[in-house]
Amino acid sequence: MLGGDFSRAREDLEAVSAAGADYVHFDVMDGSFVPEITFGAKFIEDLRPWSDLVFDVHLMVEKPERHIARFASAGAGIITVHAEATSHLWRVITMIKESGADAGVAINPGTPVSFIEPVLSIADYILVMTVNPGWGGQRFIPQAAEKIEELDSRRRESGYGYLIEADGGIGRKNIGELYSMGMDLAVMGSAFFGEDDKASFLRSIEESL
Ligand code: ZN
């Protein structure tokens, strides 16, 4: 949704659904963990009736443990927290699961996979930031994407069940490479909303993969 126009959020949401996306991704920013401020749980709650898609809520906020219950009640299907934003990562993941949502763990470009090693066995999603978080429309960081391969081989070795999600600067030109590295979910903002025919854009990407 960050790639859209917040004054037309409901139309944007309906466009995401109509185009055939599998999820809709919400970037919640608090002005502290990242410089920008976007929206809170009420925004998600108000949009919830207008789509059947899974709401994938990415909390770029400090101490996300303060907000889990509220985002779950607002209708989040997946709640992803940053490993760098809490001292209680295991507990936050447990809180998310107890709320009924699936739990994701996000890592910034400068954070190694080893930092989240202890929670790989319990996370439902691992989100690899492929730009520095905080704004839409940023340039993709190839070195960050290498962590996708590492996460893919870790889950094969250990039988972990997480899906790998990549977020930031993804579009037609790099999605094939990320998919071949082991990415399961691609978050697209600017690339998606910049297309006039969003359904044929998604279809052509699916066919190319
Ligand atoms: Zn995001």
Boltz pocket constraint, residues with backbone or C-beta under 6 A from the ligand:
constraints:
  - pocket:
      binder: B
      contacts: [[A, 25], [A, 26], [A, 27], [A, 58], [A, 167], [A, 187]]
      max_distance: 6.0
